Amino acid sequence: MSSGIRFTSREMRYIALFESITSATVKDCIIDDALNRIIFIIKEGDIGVAIGKRGKNIHLLEKMTGKKHEIIEHSEIPAQFIKNALKPAQVREIRITQRSDGKTIAVVSVNPKDKGVAIGKNGRNAERIRFLAKRYFQIQNVSIT
């Protein structure tokens, strides 16, 4: 996990609930009250157990908390993490470059039919990936093309 990430008691309660129901290991938890959602970053390889058969774990958690749950599988490789965060959109290519001003940016090319899914309603998925890329990999911007 990235150093410097601290959890509030509220985030800790959601993490404990999530782990007790799913048996998946949570690496990070972001509560987005504006969009009534909780984003969980889970250990690589735990995605299946986290979701549960036919999504039963997610449905149960959403019913218990009254919030939408989004699960992203962690990866130490920035391109793979971004790809995981954009699922189910089909990612064609991810280019991560350092600009001359020192800022790191990522340009993500998705299948044209999946562009709406990748960006999300009102850009919410794009904002989520920008936030997470900055939080974990110090990538200042992510563009979806």
N, C-alpha and C positions, 0 to 999 in steps of 0.2 A: 504494500500500500504506500502511496505517496506520503512522505513525511509532512507533518504540519496539519493534517486533517484531524480535527477534533469533533467529537460528537456531543450533541446536547442530550439531556436526559430523555427528551421526547424521541430523538433519533434512536437512542439506545433501546427504548421500549419497543419501537417498531422493528428494530433488528432482532431483538430477543423473540418477539412474536413470530417474525418471518422464519428464523432459524428453527424454532420449536415446531412449527407446522411443516416446514419443507425438508428439514435436515440438510439444507444447503448452507454453505459458509458465505456470509455477507462481508464484503470488503469495504463497502461504502453505502451510505443511505442519504438521499437528498429529498427533503420534504418540500414540495412545490405547492404551497397553499393557494396561490393564484390560479393554478390550473387543476386543483384538487387531485394531485397525484403524488405518488411516492416512487422515486427511482432507486432501485437497488442494483448495486454493482456486486456481482457474485463471483466466487472463485471459478477459475477456468475449469471446465468439465462438469460443473454443477447445474447447468441449465435445465437438463431433463428432469432431475429430481426436484428442482425449484418449481417448475411449472406443474409437475404432477401429471398423472394420466388424464388425458382429455382436459387439462387445465384446472383440475379440481383444487389444487393448492391455491392458485391465484384467485379463483372464484370465492373460495372460503375466506381468504385474506381480505378481498375487496368487500365482501359482505360484513366482515367483522369491523373493518376500519371505516367503511363508507368512502374510501378513496380508491382511485384507479392505481394499479400497480404496474410499473414497467421494470423489466428485468434485463440487464445487460451483462453479458459474460465478459469478465476482465481478461486482458492480455497485456503482457509487458511490451509487446510490439505495437507501436502507435497505429500503423495501418490496419492491423488485425482488430484492434480495439474499436477503431472508427467503423470498420466493416460490421463488427458485432452490434454496435450501437445503432446502425442504420437498418438492421434486419427488420422486416422481411424484404426490403428493397435490394435488388440485385446490383451489387457494386461491380463496375467494370475495371476501374483503376483508381488508385490513390497515389498522388504525388505529394510528398512532403518536402518542402524546400525552405532554405534559409535565405531571406532577402538581404540585400546589401545593408539595410538599416538594422540588421541583427534579429528581426522578428521571424519567427517560424510560422509558415502557413501550410495548409493542406488543401489540395484541390481534389475533390472526389467526383469521379465520373460514374454516373449510374445509368442503368438501362432507361431510355426515354419513357417507357411506360411506367416505370417506378419512381419517376421524379417527384410526383405528388406525394407518394408515400414517404420518400426520403425527407422532403421539406416539411411535410405535415401541415395540418390545418393552422392557418395564420403563422406559419413558420415555426411552430413549437418544437418539432423534431430537429430542425436545423439549429435552433437556439440551444437545445439540450446537448447536441453534439459539440457545439462551440464551447459551451460551459465545461463539459467533461474533458475535452481535448486540452483546454487551458489548465484545468485542475490537475490532470495527470501527467501531461507531457509538455507543458509550457508552449503549446501551439496557440498563437494569438488569434488565428482566424481559420475557419473551415468554409470553403466555397463548394457548393454542390452544383455540378453542371450536367 
